[in-house]
Amino acid sequence: MADIEDITENDCCGNGCANCVLDVQVKTKKICDKTGKTNILLQYTPFRLFQNKPHSTYNDNVWEFHFKSVCAESVETPNEAVSNYILDMNPGYHLMLRAPQRQQQENEENFENYVEFKMKRYLLRPYSPYWWDLQKMEFKILVNLKCNGPMSDILRNLQIDNEMEFRGPIGKFEYTADNKGDNILMIINQGVAVAPALPIIKCIIQNEEDLTRIVHLSCFENVENIYFRQEIYDFQKFWNYKAHIYLAHEVCEECAKSSSLCSPDCKNFKRKLKYKESIHPVRLDENELEKIINTLKNELPHMQVVLAGTRKFQQYFKNMLSGELFGIKDNNIYLL
Ligand SMILES: Cc1cc2nc3c(=O)[nH]c(=O)nc-3n(C[C@H](O)[C@H](O)[C@H](O)COP(=O)(O)OP(=O)(O)OC[C@H]3O[C@@H](n4cnc5c(N)ncnc54)[C@H](O)[C@@H]3O)c2cc1C
């Protein structure tokens, strides 16, 4: 394996990530755990597509991608690879995926375009794993394949065994387990950005000594597009986890006839809910958030908030939460 590369401006994807690779300290420590193994992700490393499938039968644009490290599968040096490396990821962090840009002719007539192409030879986009296996060096991402999006087009056409390069982990979310039971972690996410929330939640509820209470608010379009609905439902078995789901565009056939959204009393909407599933056919706004926060009023000084979604979504909730009404300190609000 090559030495760890320095991070330069070419490593920035230009998407305006809250935790840009240039601003946060990517873990560059080579020996990353007590066993003395090296994190395979520290430089761009090839991963092979092992499996991909639509996340649900309702939406053909949201896919799960399962990648395996080529190094872990190496036929020539399997023992060396498996014994020297691990895949060390942090809950709430993301990976950078890079793919070569479309080839251009060396004798490109427009020299300026060619120079720009040479500078940006790779297309870069961040993705947040929702599952990984440290030893087997595998991970899974959930991707909303955008129409005419350059990386979406590449991922849409990816075949089993094709290779893609990933690097990371990138992020800033620092979390300490709470063994006194004082702390509350509120997670607010939107659409596929529920993915980085899952490992954070698992990390807390699977640690019996961590008494942090989680309040998880997820925003989706409608019931059919609630991603990881079963996982969210199953987490509720844990005493310290409570989920609320908000749907901004829930419309049943009946309500569609009168061009209206389903109300909380709509029978067709209610029929879609499982036992004790807290799903609201409304947009999560200041009023809805206030209802939740009112139940936690005395605990606000011990509350940390994680926001995952588009830049606009994160800023909307950050401004609201740090404003006069809720007064949560800026340094208790983390943008993933
Ligand atoms: C920290 C972080 C983590 C992320 N994690 C995930 C994840 O786990 N899963 C996931 O699905 N996504 C994730 N994303 C988003 C992801 O990185 C990509 O932005 C997304 O997959 C789309 O990439 P793309 O290249 O296909 O399209 P993009 O080029 O990013 O464009 C997206 C859409 O906008 C349109 N568009 C682009 N430019 C313009 C323009 N100038 N005017 C009008 N429309 C335009 C495109 O046609 C396309 O439909 C994450 C983003 C961040 C910042």
The ligand as a Gaussian input file, in Angstrom:
#p B3LYP/6-31G(d) Opt

LIG

0 1
 C      -21.751000      14.770000       4.228000
 C      -22.635000      14.241000       3.121000
 C      -23.053000      12.930000       3.150000
 C      -23.873000      12.419000       2.135000
 N      -24.308000      11.139000       2.225000
 C      -25.162000      10.664000       1.275000
 C      -25.692000       9.337000       1.368000
 O      -25.374000       8.561000       2.283000
 N      -26.585000       8.961000       0.387000
 C      -26.945000       9.792000      -0.651000
 O      -27.753000       9.397000      -1.483000
 N      -26.438000      11.023000      -0.761000
 C      -25.551000      11.475000       0.161000
 N      -25.033000      12.720000       0.021000
 C      -25.279000      13.455000      -1.251000
 C      -24.305000      12.888000      -2.317000
 O      -22.985000      13.205000      -1.956000
 C      -24.542000      13.441000      -3.733000
 O      -24.707000      14.829000      -3.700000
 C      -25.745000      12.811000      -4.401000
 O      -25.579000      11.399000      -4.503000
 C      -25.961000      13.372000      -5.814000
 O      -24.757000      13.321000      -6.529000
 P      -24.754000      13.431000      -8.114000
 O      -23.358000      13.619000      -8.567000
 O      -25.508000      12.316000      -8.725000
 O      -25.619000      14.725000      -8.421000
 P      -25.230000      16.254000      -8.118000
 O      -24.304000      16.805000      -9.119000
 O      -24.769000      16.381000      -6.709000
 O      -26.624000      16.900000      -8.331000
 C      -27.786000      16.493000      -7.609000
 C      -29.018000      16.877000      -8.398000
 O      -29.027000      18.254000      -8.627000
 C      -29.106000      18.520000     -10.013000
 N      -28.190000      19.631000     -10.257000
 C      -26.857000      19.626000     -10.141000
 N      -26.371000      20.829000     -10.442000
 C      -27.432000      21.593000     -10.742000
 C      -27.596000      22.935000     -11.143000
 N      -26.538000      23.733000     -11.273000
 N      -28.856000      23.396000     -11.367000
 C      -29.916000      22.593000     -11.239000
 N      -29.832000      21.317000     -10.848000
 C      -28.612000      20.833000     -10.620000
 C      -28.655000      17.247000     -10.708000
 O      -29.295000      17.125000     -11.988000
 C      -29.109000      16.208000      -9.751000
 O      -30.470000      15.891000      -9.977000
 C      -24.251000      13.255000       1.042000
 C      -23.831000      14.587000       1.008000
 C      -23.062000      15.086000       2.037000
 C      -22.641000      16.542000       1.986000

